[in-house]
């Protein structure tokens, strides 16, 4: 995208953190759940898989437990992700930070970056399915409730991240 | 639920979800470069934002519980499955380094214009599908070493919640000070204008 407007500065981490904390607090008070995205991805996979091969989906021990009445995407998880998307879109447009691009370091080309994005996504999808949640849903939201599971998850997340970051440095 | 209450409920979910997306974007966490700078310890934004929000929300629950406004013990508190969560967390850490996002920040990244985030999302669905495909082989790992239901740190350590929250607050303060020192030395904080050169 043409850079005709200077992007506004990011907010200080303290302010961003307080805002996220209040969002988490409000979400828990209203719904009893935190804020995560993994549940939505599982529902999309469930929806597609149920459409393409409903017999297989019904027989699958992982997916079938989430099969309920009505459309898989109907429910609060979808409203939540819609909200996250809307907030990010409005925020980036207002702050003039919205840019169409493939974000990457100078050392790699866009094609390689896309392949790595798919690969990293697959690792994350598998990992979130195994852990029963993602960084926001299990890590951040759960840690706010002081859940042992969440701090364990965050330990695994940060330790592995710190180790592999040395190898993937060139990508960024 | 009555229709009006249901609309209010949905409106509240969209509002708090919207705040979540807004503040993630405003902090710069929609950017894979910025997130990855945390993991080479140049830019401590991820740590600062996450720790602040955990302390704010956990402290908020304590206060609301004391005022009898909420009962946070009824919240959805995850149960530990030791190996699944440790390995799952590690895979998300590696996925972040390789792919640039977390499941939540990929939504933020895509809706602030990043095309690579869309491919990360497609990758995530492939990962979930592979997990479902081989679930019968992973099931023992998925259920292994289960902890007590919805166990909290205060139950594990045997200290009241407010002591845990104050400890987390102190850890956050130390992290902020350490992070600021490292950031000043490395000059590695990624500004929004740095991301405009791509």
Contacts between the chains, C-beta under 8 A, distances in Angstrom:
chain1	res1	chain2	res2	distance
A	1	B	113	6.8
A	3	B	196	5.7
A	6	B	193	7.1
A	7	B	192	4.3
A	7	B	193	6.2
A	7	B	195	7.4
A	7	B	196	6.1
A	8	B	192	6.6
A	9	B	191	6.6
A	9	B	192	5.7
A	9	B	193	7.9
A	10	B	26	6.5
A	10	B	27	6.0
A	10	B	28	4.0
A	10	B	45	7.8
A	10	B	191	7.0
A	10	B	192	5.3
A	11	B	23	7.7
A	11	B	26	4.5
A	11	B	27	5.9
A	13	B	27	6.0
A	13	B	44	7.5
A	13	B	45	4.9
A	13	B	48	3.6
A	13	B	49	4.8
A	13	B	52	6.8
A	14	B	48	6.8
A	14	B	52	5.8
A	14	B	176	7.8
A	15	B	26	8.0
A	16	B	23	5.0
A	16	B	24	7.6
A	16	B	26	5.7
A	16	B	27	3.2
A	16	B	29	7.7
A	16	B	45	7.9
A	16	B	49	4.9
A	16	B	52	7.6
A	17	B	27	7.5
A	17	B	48	6.2
A	17	B	49	4.4
A	17	B	50	7.2
A	17	B	51	7.0
A	17	B	52	2.5
A	17	B	53	4.6
A	17	B	56	6.8
A	18	B	52	6.1
A	18	B	53	7.4
A	18	B	56	5.5
A	19	B	19	6.4
A	19	B	22	7.3
A	19	B	23	3.7
A	19	B	26	7.3
A	19	B	53	7.9
A	20	B	19	7.7
A	20	B	20	6.3
A	20	B	23	4.7
A	20	B	24	6.9
A	20	B	27	7.8
A	20	B	49	6.4
A	20	B	52	7.6
A	20	B	53	3.8
A	20	B	56	7.8
A	21	B	52	6.4
A	21	B	53	3.9
A	21	B	54	7.3
A	21	B	55	7.2
A	21	B	56	2.7
A	21	B	57	4.5
A	21	B	60	7.0
A	22	B	19	7.0
A	22	B	56	6.6
A	22	B	57	7.9
A	22	B	60	7.6
A	23	B	16	4.9
A	23	B	17	7.8
A	23	B	19	3.8
A	23	B	20	4.5
A	23	B	23	6.5
A	24	B	16	7.9
A	24	B	20	7.5
A	24	B	53	6.1
A	24	B	56	7.8
A	24	B	57	4.2
A	25	B	56	7.1
A	25	B	57	4.8
A	25	B	60	4.3
A	25	B	61	7.1
A	25	B	64	7.8
A	26	B	12	7.3
A	26	B	15	7.5
A	26	B	16	4.5
A	26	B	19	7.4
A	27	B	13	7.3
A	27	B	16	4.2
A	27	B	17	7.4
A	27	B	20	7.6
A	28	B	57	7.3
A	28	B	61	7.2
A	28	B	70	7.7
A	28	B	72	7.3
A	28	B	75	5.5
A	29	B	64	7.0
A	29	B	69	7.7
A	29	B	70	5.7
A	30	B	9	6.9
A	30	B	12	4.5
A	30	B	13	6.9
A	30	B	16	6.9
A	31	B	9	7.8
A	31	B	12	7.8
A	31	B	13	6.4
A	32	B	74	6.4
A	32	B	75	5.3
A	32	B	76	5.8
A	33	B	75	7.5
A	33	B	76	4.8
A	34	B	75	8.0
A	34	B	76	7.1
A	35	B	16	7.0
A	35	B	17	6.6
A	35	B	20	4.9
A	35	B	104	7.6
A	36	B	103	7.3
A	36	B	104	6.4
A	37	B	102	8.0
A	37	B	103	4.3
A	37	B	104	4.2
A	37	B	106	7.7
A	37	B	107	5.8
A	38	B	103	5.2
A	41	B	103	6.2
A	41	B	121	7.5
A	41	B	124	5.2
A	41	B	125	6.1
A	41	B	128	5.8
A	42	B	128	5.8
A	44	B	125	6.2
A	45	B	125	5.2
A	45	B	128	4.6
A	45	B	129	5.5
A	45	B	132	7.1
A	48	B	125	7.7
A	49	B	129	7.0
A	49	B	132	7.4
A	60	B	132	5.5
A	60	B	135	6.8
A	61	B	135	5.6
A	61	B	136	6.5
A	61	B	139	7.0
A	62	B	131	6.7
A	62	B	132	4.5
A	62	B	135	4.0
A	63	B	132	5.1
A	76	B	9	7.9
A	76	B	10	7.7
A	76	B	13	5.5
A	79	B	10	5.4
A	79	B	13	4.5
A	79	B	14	5.5
A	79	B	17	6.8
A	80	B	13	5.5
A	80	B	14	7.8
A	80	B	17	4.3
A	81	B	17	7.0
A	81	B	107	6.1
A	82	B	14	6.3
A	82	B	17	6.9
A	83	B	13	6.4
A	83	B	14	4.1
A	83	B	15	6.9
A	83	B	16	6.9
A	83	B	17	2.3
A	83	B	18	4.2
A	83	B	19	8.0
A	83	B	20	7.1
A	83	B	21	6.5
A	84	B	17	4.9
A	84	B	18	7.2
A	84	B	20	5.5
A	84	B	21	3.7
A	84	B	24	7.7
A	84	B	104	6.8
A	84	B	107	5.0
A	84	B	108	6.7
A	84	B	111	8.0
A	85	B	21	6.3
A	85	B	107	5.4
A	85	B	108	8.0
A	85	B	110	7.7
A	85	B	111	4.6
A	86	B	14	7.1
A	86	B	17	7.7
A	86	B	18	5.2
A	86	B	21	6.7
A	86	B	111	7.7
A	87	B	17	6.8
A	87	B	18	3.7
A	87	B	19	6.2
A	87	B	20	6.4
A	87	B	21	3.0
A	87	B	22	3.7
A	87	B	23	7.7
A	87	B	24	7.9
A	87	B	25	7.1
A	88	B	21	4.0
A	88	B	22	6.8
A	88	B	24	6.7
A	88	B	25	4.5
A	88	B	30	6.1
A	88	B	107	6.7
A	88	B	108	4.1
A	88	B	109	8.0
A	88	B	111	4.1
A	88	B	112	5.4
A	89	B	21	7.9
A	89	B	111	4.3
A	89	B	112	7.1
A	90	B	18	7.6
A	90	B	22	6.8
A	91	B	21	7.0
A	91	B	22	4.3
A	91	B	25	4.3
A	91	B	26	5.6
A	91	B	112	7.6
A	92	B	25	5.3
A	92	B	30	7.2
A	92	B	111	7.2
A	92	B	112	3.6
A	92	B	113	6.9
A	95	B	25	7.8
A	95	B	26	6.9
A	95	B	192	7.8
A	97	B	25	7.3
A	97	B	112	6.2
A	97	B	192	5.6
A	97	B	195	7.9
A	98	B	112	5.4
A	98	B	113	4.8
A	99	B	112	7.4
A	99	B	113	4.7
A	99	B	114	7.8
A	99	B	195	7.5
A	99	B	196	7.2
A	99	B	198	7.7
A	100	B	113	4.7
A	100	B	115	6.7
A	101	B	113	6.3
A	101	B	114	6.3
A	101	B	115	6.9
A	101	B	198	5.2
A	102	B	114	7.3
A	102	B	115	5.2
A	102	B	116	4.8
A	102	B	198	7.7
A	103	B	31	6.4
A	103	B	32	5.4
A	103	B	33	6.0
A	103	B	100	6.9
A	103	B	109	7.6
A	103	B	114	5.3
A	103	B	116	5.8
A	103	B	195	7.2
A	103	B	198	6.1
A	104	B	116	7.1
A	104	B	198	7.1
A	105	B	33	7.3
A	113	B	116	5.7
A	114	B	116	6.2
A	114	B	119	5.0
A	116	B	98	5.5
A	116	B	99	6.2
A	116	B	100	7.7
A	117	B	99	4.9
A	117	B	100	6.3
A	117	B	101	7.8
A	117	B	116	4.5
A	117	B	117	7.4
A	117	B	119	4.1
A	117	B	120	4.5
A	117	B	123	6.3
A	118	B	99	7.5
A	118	B	119	5.1
A	118	B	120	7.2
A	118	B	122	6.2
A	118	B	123	3.9
A	118	B	126	7.1
A	119	B	98	5.7
A	119	B	99	6.5
A	119	B	123	6.4
A	120	B	94	7.8
A	120	B	95	4.6
A	120	B	96	7.0
A	120	B	97	7.3
A	120	B	98	3.6
A	120	B	99	1.7
A	120	B	100	6.4
A	120	B	101	7.4
A	120	B	120	6.2
A	120	B	123	6.4
A	121	B	95	6.8
A	121	B	99	5.0
A	121	B	101	7.5
A	121	B	106	7.3
A	121	B	119	6.8
A	121	B	120	4.0
A	121	B	121	6.4
A	121	B	122	6.6
A	121	B	123	2.2
A	121	B	124	4.4
A	121	B	125	7.9
A	121	B	126	7.1
A	121	B	127	6.4
A	122	B	95	7.7
A	122	B	123	4.4
A	122	B	124	7.0
A	122	B	126	4.8
A	122	B	127	3.8
A	122	B	130	6.9
A	123	B	91	5.2
A	123	B	92	7.7
A	123	B	94	5.6
A	123	B	95	3.7
A	123	B	98	6.4
A	123	B	99	7.0
A	123	B	123	8.0
A	123	B	127	6.4
A	124	B	91	6.9
A	124	B	92	5.2
A	124	B	95	3.2
A	124	B	96	7.0
A	124	B	99	6.3
A	124	B	101	7.5
A	124	B	102	6.9
A	124	B	103	6.1
A	124	B	120	7.5
A	124	B	123	7.4
A	124	B	124	5.7
A	124	B	127	6.3
A	125	B	95	7.9
A	125	B	103	7.6
A	125	B	123	6.6
A	125	B	124	3.6
A	125	B	125	6.4
A	125	B	126	6.6
A	125	B	127	2.5
A	125	B	128	4.4
A	125	B	129	7.9
A	125	B	130	7.8
A	125	B	131	7.1
A	126	B	91	6.0
A	126	B	127	4.0
A	126	B	128	7.2
A	126	B	130	6.0
A	126	B	131	5.0
A	127	B	87	7.5
A	127	B	88	4.5
A	127	B	89	7.2
A	127	B	90	7.2
A	127	B	91	2.8
A	127	B	92	4.4
A	127	B	94	7.8
A	127	B	95	6.0
A	127	B	127	7.5
A	128	B	88	6.6
A	128	B	92	6.2
A	128	B	103	5.7
A	128	B	124	7.5
A	128	B	127	7.8
A	128	B	128	7.5
A	129	B	88	7.6
A	129	B	127	7.0
A	129	B	128	5.2
A	129	B	131	3.9
A	129	B	132	7.5
A	130	B	84	5.1
A	130	B	87	6.2
A	130	B	88	3.8
A	130	B	91	6.8
A	130	B	131	6.7
A	130	B	138	7.0
A	130	B	141	7.4
A	130	B	142	6.5
A	131	B	84	5.9
A	131	B	85	4.8
A	131	B	87	7.7
A	131	B	88	2.5
A	131	B	89	5.8
A	131	B	91	7.8
A	131	B	92	7.1
A	132	B	78	6.9
A	132	B	81	7.1
A	132	B	84	6.9
A	132	B	85	7.3
A	132	B	88	7.4
A	133	B	78	6.7
A	134	B	92	6.5
A	134	B	102	6.0
A	134	B	103	3.9
A	134	B	104	6.2
A	135	B	92	5.9
A	135	B	96	7.8
A	135	B	102	4.1
A	135	B	103	7.0
A	135	B	104	6.4
A	135	B	105	7.8
A	136	B	20	7.7
A	136	B	102	6.7
A	136	B	103	7.2
A	136	B	104	3.8
A	137	B	103	7.8
A	137	B	104	7.4
A	138	B	78	5.8
A	138	B	85	7.4
A	139	B	50	7.8
A	139	B	89	7.3
A	140	B	50	6.0
A	140	B	53	6.5
A	140	B	54	6.6
A	142	B	77	6.9
A	142	B	78	4.7
A	143	B	54	4.7
A	143	B	58	7.6
A	144	B	53	7.3
A	144	B	54	5.3
A	144	B	57	3.7
A	144	B	58	5.0
A	144	B	61	7.2
A	145	B	58	7.3
A	145	B	61	7.1
A	145	B	72	6.5
A	145	B	75	5.4
A	145	B	76	8.0
A	145	B	77	4.7
A	145	B	152	6.8
A	146	B	58	6.0
A	146	B	152	4.4
A	146	B	153	4.5
A	146	B	154	6.2
A	146	B	161	6.4
A	146	B	164	5.7
A	146	B	165	7.7
A	147	B	77	4.8
A	147	B	78	4.9
A	147	B	80	7.9
A	147	B	150	7.1
A	147	B	151	7.2
A	147	B	152	6.0
A	147	B	153	7.7
A	148	B	80	5.2
A	148	B	147	6.3
A	148	B	151	4.7
A	148	B	152	6.6
A	148	B	153	5.9
A	148	B	155	7.8
A	148	B	156	5.2
A	149	B	78	4.1
A	149	B	79	6.0
A	149	B	80	4.1
A	149	B	81	7.4
A	149	B	85	5.5
A	149	B	147	7.0
A	149	B	151	7.4
A	150	B	78	6.0
A	151	B	153	6.7
A	152	B	80	6.1
A	152	B	82	6.9
A	152	B	85	5.1
A	152	B	86	5.9
A	152	B	89	7.2
A	153	B	85	4.6
A	153	B	86	7.3
A	153	B	88	6.8
A	153	B	89	4.0
A	154	B	89	6.6
A	155	B	86	7.1
A	155	B	89	6.9
A	156	B	85	6.8
A	156	B	86	4.2
A	156	B	87	6.7
A	156	B	88	7.1
A	156	B	89	3.0
A	156	B	90	4.2
A	156	B	93	6.8
A	157	B	89	4.0
A	157	B	90	6.9
A	157	B	92	5.4
A	157	B	93	4.4
A	157	B	96	7.9
A	158	B	93	6.5
A	159	B	90	7.0
A	159	B	93	7.2
A	160	B	89	7.2
A	160	B	90	3.6
A	160	B	91	7.4
A	160	B	93	3.6
A	160	B	94	5.3
A	161	B	39	4.7
A	161	B	93	3.3
A	161	B	94	7.2
A	161	B	96	5.8
A	161	B	97	6.0
A	162	B	39	5.7
A	162	B	41	7.8
A	162	B	93	7.8
A	164	B	39	8.0
A	164	B	93	6.9
A	164	B	94	4.9
A	164	B	97	4.5
A	164	B	98	7.4
A	165	B	36	6.5
A	165	B	39	3.5
A	165	B	40	5.1
A	165	B	97	5.2
A	166	B	40	7.4
A	167	B	97	7.6
A	168	B	36	7.3
A	168	B	97	4.2
A	168	B	98	5.8
A	169	B	40	6.1
A	171	B	36	7.6
A	171	B	97	7.8
A	171	B	98	7.4
A	171	B	100	7.7
A	172	B	32	6.8
A	172	B	33	5.3
A	172	B	36	4.3
A	172	B	37	7.3
A	172	B	100	7.6
